[in-house]
Amino acid sequence: MSPYSRILFVVASSVALATAMAPARAQEAEPVELNEAENAFAKAMAGATLVGSFTLGEANPDEPPQLHVERYELGDVHKLPNGQWQMQTRIRYGDKDLKLPLMVPVEWVGADGPHPTPVVVIDNLFFPGAGTYSARVLFHEGHYAGHWSSKEHGGVLFGKILKAKEQP
């Protein structure tokens, strides 16, 4: 896997923001009761496509970082009894086409206020074959934005969340 493909895979996984790759059926359990904010997040993400860009930390700090296109298709999204969220994802880049069930930790900024904001928080997570990464990605009003990093690279990511009915 080329360095670019490896970073794209990790960024894609981070936006779909994974903490572990586990068989989807193995994590299914009794339905988890959701509060209003969690219910809105589940509805916004299920069946959505995240379309946007990410940057890589470039070797020359005097030049602006280059933007790279990213696209992640989400299927079922639901909260697990352990508090994490499971997302069925399809990640496509180059000649790769990956379908991965991902477990994502979600924290809420402003949970006591009128507009709680979901944020995926990943700290030093090891991805087999790709390295160890950290990320913070927030979701708000049909958009996502965040920062990701590894020992060798880092950057920002941002884009739109398209619901199935909005997609071409």
Beta strands, then each sheet from edge to edge (+ up, - down):
strand 1: 20-21
strand 2: 49-55
strand 3: 67-79
strand 4: 85-93
strand 5: 96-104
strand 6: 106-109
strand 7: 117-127
strand 8: 131-140
strand 9: 143-150
strand 10: 154-162
sheet 1: 1+ 5- 4+ 3- 2+ 10- 9+ 8- 7+ 6-
end
